[in-house]
Amino acid sequence: MDERFDGFVSERLRELGRQYERARRAYAEGKGHPQRAAILEELPVDDAGRAKLVCRRYAEKRAVKLEADGKPACFDPDHTDCVGCLEDIRDGIVETW
């Protein structure tokens, strides 16, 4: 293919990525963050006080202990599913059972 065309396509894709990131950040900021403590208190728990979450990584129901900041005991910072789960917990949109 023509090098100019390849450069054009690459530049457009980078610009689209930047626009997407700006929009994502603006949405997160505009949505606001409800009180985390209130979100954590609203999660369903089992008899032992563990949160009843649906694990993204293994696609299974789990009862896990949450730290004060909402981080599950099974959290792996190097796994994208775990990072997404933590963000969902903090935003109050995590899947529960």
N, C-alpha and C positions, 0 to 999 in steps of 0.2 A: 504494500500500500504506500501511498504518498506520505512522506515524513511530515509534511505540513498538516495533512489531515490527521495523522496520529497525534501530533502535538495539540491540535485543536480539540480533539476528542478527550485527550488526557486533561487538558486545562478545564474543559467544561465539566468533567466528572469531579475534579477537585473543587471547583466552585459550587457544584451541587452538594457535595459533602459538607462544605463550609456552611451553606445555607441551611441544610438539614440540622446541623449542630446548633446554629443560632436559633432556629425555630424550636428545637427540643429544649434548649435552655430557657427560652422565653416562656414556653408552656409551663415548665417546672416552676419557674419563678412566679408566674401569674397564678398558678393553681394554689400556691401557698402551701404551707406545711402545718396541718393540724397538730395539736399537742401530741408529742410521741407517747407520753405516759397514758393519755386517754386512748390512743390507738392500741397500745399493748394491753390495756385493761379490757378492751372489747373483744380480743381474740378468744375463741372457745378454748377451754382447757379441760384436761382429764382430771381424775381424782387426785393425782399427785401434783397438780398445778402446772403441768407441762402444756405448752401450746400445741394445738392440734392443727398441723400444717400439712399441705400436700407438697412433697419434695419435688422440686423441678428436676433435680439432677437424676434421681432414680425413679421418678414418676410413681411415687407410692405415698400412702398416708403415713404420717409420722407424728409422734408426740415428743416434742423436744423442749428442753429447758431454754429459756431466753435470758440473756444477760440484760442489765439495766438499759443498755443502748439499743436493745432489740435484736442483737446478734444471736442466732441459734447456736447451740453447743456443737452442732455438726458442721458449722460454717467453714468453708475452704476458700480463702481469699484468692487462690489461683484458678478457681473454676468459675466460668462465666455464669452458669446456672445458679451457683451459690450467691454470687454478687447480685444477680437479678432478684433472687429471693429476698435478700436483705433489703434492697431498695423497695420492693413491694411491701415488705413488713413495715418499713418506715413511712411509706406513703399510705398505708392502710388499705391496700388492695390485694393482699396476699390471699391465695386460695386456701380455704380451711375445710374441715369436715366435722 
